[in-house]
Amino acid sequence: MILVGTLVAWTIYELLRTPHALKAVRAEAYELFGAESDIAKICDILVSGDGDKLLHCMTYTAAVIKETLRLWPPASLARLTKPGTGLTV
């Protein structure tokens, strides 16, 4: 869940940095879901039978998410070793 939260935060950051991309994502959402801004209704639409088709139509939004993952990859790790094993940072 932390990775999803991080992805959402970086995506919002990047969309705010690039207004033309934000405008395009909004236009795509309005085209697919209408001007409806109630998140519960949008969730109902997505879990309905046509939800999968709508998700596949969100090509620009998917591209924004993929580009955000490219710019800000969530790959992080921590390693622990015993002292004297030869691992240096």
Buried (B, 14 or more C-beta within 10 A) or exposed (E): EEEEEBBEEBBEEBBEEBEEBBEBBEEBBEEBBEEEEEEEEBEEBBEEEEEEEBEEBBEBBEEBBEBBBEEBEEEEEEEEEEEEEEEEE
